[in-house]
Amino acid sequence: MPELRIFYDLLSQPSRAVILFLEMNKIPYESVLINLRGGEHKTHEGLGKVNPFRTVPAMDDNGFCLGESGAILRYLVAKYKVPDHWYPSKLEDRARVDECLEWSDVNMKEGASGYFVYKFLGPKMLGMPVDSAKIEERKEKLDKAISSLENYFLTRGKFIGGDDISIADLKPFGEITQLWIFGVKPYEAGSKVDVWINNVKERLGPHYDKAYKVNNEIMEQGVLK
């Protein structure tokens, strides 16, 4: 049994980023599925021991426990021999990857995840009242984040870090594609963001289908649009 345990839910965008990285690099791990919709993160004893904040993803590597997807991804890169494009050894290229990771955790997450919650998840699945002001606020942040991707982060190559995929691509990709569940693509057809989305999806190959299995099933049902 692998010494590495990952606590996750595939409906969690940061969880998918970690799982995709592990799968693409053939790193063995033990899956510990946490049902966020069922509130299992609040009661799961193992998760509470690994991550006192009870968020996913969380990692237990033979007793070394870690939360937050960005920290987990950097840890895995450092521990395992993965191709350099994931987190470049060249200082300037690595700094660009870090720049996008830090930016995405605030800007893209606030915009995409916030819009996802206030516009769709809350009213349609959690019974929350519609808050038009919050929806508009998060939509503006999402539009601004998409513009930043288009005009800054995607000006150096096919991917955020250059000509091949890096850990910087996984997190904003997950935030944006989460909105597909509700039939929303918050970018223009043929734009740099659109091309990049397709490049990432193609680069992920069959691992995309595995990580997005739950999302795709919900999307195919069409009941949440």
C-alpha positions, 0 to 999 in steps of 0.5 A: 500500500502506498505511503502517500494518502490523499483526502479529496472530493472530485467536485473540489477544484483544488482536489482535482488539481492534485489528483491530475498531477498524481495521475499524470506522473504515475505517483502511487497514492491511497485514495481517501474520498471525502463527500463534501456534499454530505458534510463528511469533511466536518466529521471524518476522523482521519481528515481531522487528524491530517488537516485541522482545517478540515478542507480538501485536498489534504495529504498524509505522507507517512506521517507528514501531513499537509493541506492546501493544494499549492503547498501539496503540489510543490511538495510532490514536485520536490519529492518525486522526479517529475519532468521539469516543465511541471515546476521549472528549475530555471529561476525565472520560469519557476517564478512565473509559475509561482506568480500565477499560483498566487494570483489564481488562489485569490483572483480566479478563485474569488471570481469563479468559485464565488460566482459558482456558489452565489449563482448556482450552487447555493440557490440550486443545491443548498437552498440559499436565497439569490443574492443579486449583488453578490452574483454581480460582484463575483461575476465582475471579478471572474471577468477581470480574472479571465481578462488577466489570463487572456492579456497577461498569463497566456502571452508566453506560450501554449500554457501559462508557464510556456510551451508545456503544462505546469502546476500553474495551469491546473488550478485556474483550469479547474476553477473555470471548468467547474462552471461547465456543470451549469453550461457556463463558459466565461470566455469567448470562443477562439480567445486565448483562454479558449485555446488554452482550455482546449490545450490543457484538456488535450494535454491531460488526456484520459486523466481528464476523464477520470478526474472530471467523471463526477462533473461530466455526469452532472453536466450530462444530466443537464438538471442544474442549468 
